């Protein structure tokens, strides 16, 4: 085959394959079998391989291309990708429409131009995307991100067959519009630059297929299709995205092609080769809007993808633009959601959580329940007034919903199921954190101590820090978020959290919740020195915690759980503590008083109940090899962290110091050591490199 013949054949094959793609994905018609289509693609692939000069980015063979990325680059949207406000009832919808007409200062009704007042769309439970075409070719695809800046996921979106790599020729698009009964002459069907928005999603069948494969491999079962869709779009390897077989509908044009109504945008999109949802329709009254929403609430099981409501848009684009934006949502559109997904469960307790600002929030601890695809065990009750409004009591059976599939909330109490043993809730008069007087400020209850919330969060930061429980990924921002949401009141609550409690929070997802809970559960077992340090006892630093741990081992106390620690220190008198080397009277009193505080005793009991364990203490007699010798570490070690090295040295009797002095026995120097190394050289102190340290302590 000559080059000219190859070029001609390649162009014909591309056109033919695109025709079948359009028929299948846009018109829902299978003109040839999938096997025959695959055969055409194979021929095209072979020709492009033989004549690579004719390979173009918009070829159907290029849907999976490129090497895995190291990261996604950020891209700015030409116009913000804003989200919609939610409505859950006909009253909500009527209020929205009244506000809109009041803002516009006129009635919103049928324009008389053969287009309806409202355009109703099914709200796909997927991931919002933006597509950019230059000269008819897809050049960029991105996620919503924060609405202004998203991530460039072009190579992954190219793997979705429903997304055209190039627009249909203008003459073909015009013919498609004529078939729809629309005059194509008013539209620009050959734009140099085109911005389109839509939704990428996973079908129910594909969701089941992926989960069956996961089950066969003994791996985790996914909770819902949306999580897989979102995760698939953000895969750095496009081959993984392609294997998930995502689908996509496009629903908006952000380029002026001559359209005056939103409904026209759907017609133009379909004519240009995009897949649009055939169930969307225009209606002329709120009554018809309600009927559309209610119909799909009852029939959503009949369509092959998940929907969580409908989107209602003012069809007239000029009116829509004039309505503008209120907050972060357009006034001219609203998400009319289906009834929240609900389940019943029992209230085990109502705890009071103290937030960062000292606000007291009642939070229901519930028997774990699956709602909207996630397992939750906590729900905020907001304030004392809300508890009274619901008349919710400990022991009640309640209905829990996830309004808008986001934050779980208790919507009602099934009072007929009460046994008479339920306990009413009372807001405490004293703050559970510091005992300060509780005062009311409107609907809120606050600790009267202005520093209460700040001190509380600092103690939690300390508890999870590297030298304490070392819970990676649970930094100050996340702790603050948990406090604000009422998920934790003290450090023990961290170990009681469920994945679903975290997953439902905004900007958290299934994977991040899973990773965090895995880390938390792995850190339930801790050495005694770290445990004592984590408790935040006044005057107890890392080294003092080690001294106290050795003393416990000398007293032959068997320690394996927090309760054992409590019993050990309860048996030690103030004199016993003062007689410990390096423990002065102030430190001894601090330790003595801490383990006799009722609040701290309950906290230790709670830690034990949550599954925290103490690693077995090795008697200090076995640790005499380096007793009395002091080590200073500087620089970075390659085979272990500084904290690990410290623990190993302490285990063999060594003492750790942060500063070099004449009393220092050894300085361990890793890569990039600081001024400590220079000082050690001046003082003539023995310097060990990492290999010498390992040899000294008997590690390979």
Secondary structure, DSSP 8 states (H G I E B T S, - for coil): --HHHHHHHHHHHHHHHHHHHHHHHTS---SS-HHHHHHHHHHHHHHHHHTGGG--TTSGGGSS-S---SS--EEE-SS------EE-SHHHHHHHHHHHHHHHTS-----SSS--SEEEEEEESSEEEEEEEETTEEEEEEE-TTSSEEEB-HHHHTT-TTS-SB---HHHHHHHHHHTT--GGGS--S-SEEEEEEEEE-BHHHHHHHHHHHHHTT----S-HHHHHHHHHT-SSHHHHHHT--EEEEEEE-S-SS--BHHHHHHHHHHHT----TT-EEESSHHHHHHHHHHHHHHGGGSSB-EEEEEEEESBHHHHHHH-EETTEETTEEEEE-S-EEEEEEEEEEEEEE-TTSEEEEEEEEEEEEETTEEEEEEE--SHHHHHHHT--BT-EEEEEEGGGSSEEEEEE-GGG--S--B-----SB-TTT--BEEEETTEEEES-TTHHHHHHHHHHHHTSTTTT--TT--HHHHHHHHHTT--SSGGGGGG--HHHHHTSTT--HHHHHHHHHHHHHTSEE-HHHHHHHTT-TT--HHHHHHHHHHHHHTT---SBHHHHHHHHHHS-HHHHHTSTT--HHHHHHHHHHTT-HHHHHHHHHHHHTT-EE-----GGGG-TTTT-EEEEESB-SSS-HHHHHHHHHHTT-EE-SS--TT--EEEE-BT--HHHHHHHHHT-EEE-HHHHHHHHT--
